[in-house]
Amino acid sequence: MSIEKVAVIGAGTMGHALALVHALGGCRVMLHDAEATVLARAPALIATACDTLCEAGTISPHEAEAARNRVHLADKLEQAVAEADLIVEAVVEKAEVKRAVFEEVDRFAPASTIIASNTSYLDIFPLIPASRQENAAIAHWYSPPILSIWWISHRDLRPHHR
């Protein structure tokens, strides 16, 4: 499976930066946040991060512009996830909030979509609907995610025989 369309749910501290990381990787990104003010701030935060990366010589101004143009804001979660190959959940570290996001994702995202949570410490697997467990993982990125320091954990759901 090729990942071309990414939805990032949560546009705050980590979410906007994760949107930029995926956009720099060439993906079309739909960025969503339930808080309109947080979502509205995201483009400026992304632009500032791009400026910093350009000043450091990490990316060129052309790469920065191309990445910014790949990030699109979505007012509704349904719009963000409707065509996603990968969904990156980066909402607040509260189980009930994450569960609500995963339930909405289950209603609106294609069945083949991979769901990755950026959780720092929660066991997200009990929060994800059973029908989505096989395509779920924890993909924790350290801040700032531009550093590309991250780890992935996937729950082994195969039956174990004694």
N, C-alpha and C positions, 0 to 999 in steps of 0.2 A: 504494500500500500504506500502510495506517495502522499506526503503531507504538503498541500499547497494552500489550504485555507485554514486559518487558526482563529479561534474565538478566545479572547481573554476576558474572563469575568472578574471584575474588580479592577478599577483604574487608579487605585491609590499608590502607595509607596512602591510596592512591587509590581502591580499590574501594568502601569504605564511603561515601566522599564522592560517587562517581559514582552509587551506588545512590540517595543522597539527591537529587542533581540530577535524575535521571529521575523519582523519586517526586514531587518538587516540580512537575515538568512534567505530572503527572497519570497517569503510567504505573504499572502494577502491576509490582513489581520482585521477582525471586527472586535472592537474594544467596547465593553459594556460595564456600566456601574449603576446600581440602583439609585445612587445619590447623584442627581443631575449636576450639582456643583462640582463634585469630584470628577465626573466625566468631562465637564466643560474645562477644567484645569489641565487635563491630560495632554492636549496638543502643545501647550506651552512647556510643560515638563519634558515632553519628548524632544521638542526643539532645543531646549537648553542642554539636554543630554547629548544631542547630535552636535551642538556647538562645542561642547567639552571634548567629545571624541575627535572632532576635526582639529581642534587646537592641539590635541595630544598626538595627532598624526595617525590615529588608529583607523579612521575612515576619511575618505575624501568628501568635499562638499557635494559632489555629484551623488555619491553613495548615501549621504545624509538626506538629500532631497528625495531620492528614490525611495528610501525607507519611510520617510514621513508620508509620502504619497501612497504607500501601501497600507497605512493604518487608517481605518474608517471607524467613526463613532456610531454606536447603535444604542438608541434610546431604550429599546426593548430587548430583553434577553432572547426572546423568540427570534428576532431578526438577527441577532449576533450568532446564534448556533445553528440556524436552519441549514446551512451548507457546510458546516465545519468538518474538517477531517480530524482535527485535534482541538479539544477544549482545555484551556488552562484555567483552573479555578484559583483565584488569588484574593478571596474575600477575607474578612476578619476571622480570627481564630476562635470561632464560636461554633460548636457542633450544630446547634439548631439553625444557624444561618447557612452553613455549608449543606446541611440536609435539604433545606428548602431550595437551594440552588440546584443540587443534584436532581431533585424531583422535577423541577422545571426543565432542566436539561433533558431528562428522560422523556418528557412530553414532546419536546420540540426538535431535538437533534436526530440526525440519521442514526440508525441502529449500529452502523459500523464505526461511528465516531469514537476516538480514543479520548478518555477523560483523564486529565492529569491534575492533581491537586498540589499546590505549592505549600501545603501545611508544614509547619515546623515540628509539630509534636502530636497532633491528633491522629487516631486510627480512623481514617476516613472510610474504610471498607464497610463497616456496619451502616454508614450513612448513605451509601450508594445503592440504588435499587438493584435487586438480584440480577435482573436482565442486563445490567451494565457492568457487572463485576469483572467479567473476562477482559474487558477493554479498559480497565481502570488501573491507575498507578499513582504513586506519590512521586512527584518530580520536584524536589525542593531545590530552589536556587538560592544561593547566598547573595546578600546585598553588597554592592550593586550587581545585578545579573549580567552586566556587560563583561564581568570578569570570567564568566563561563565556569564557575565553580558550582557544581550541583551534584545531586545523587538521585537515583531512581530506585523505587521499591515497588514490587508488584506482588500482590498476595497470591500465594500458590493455592489455587482452588481445586487441584486434582485430588481425588479421594486417596487416602493413604491406607494401605492394607498392612495388617500385622502378621 
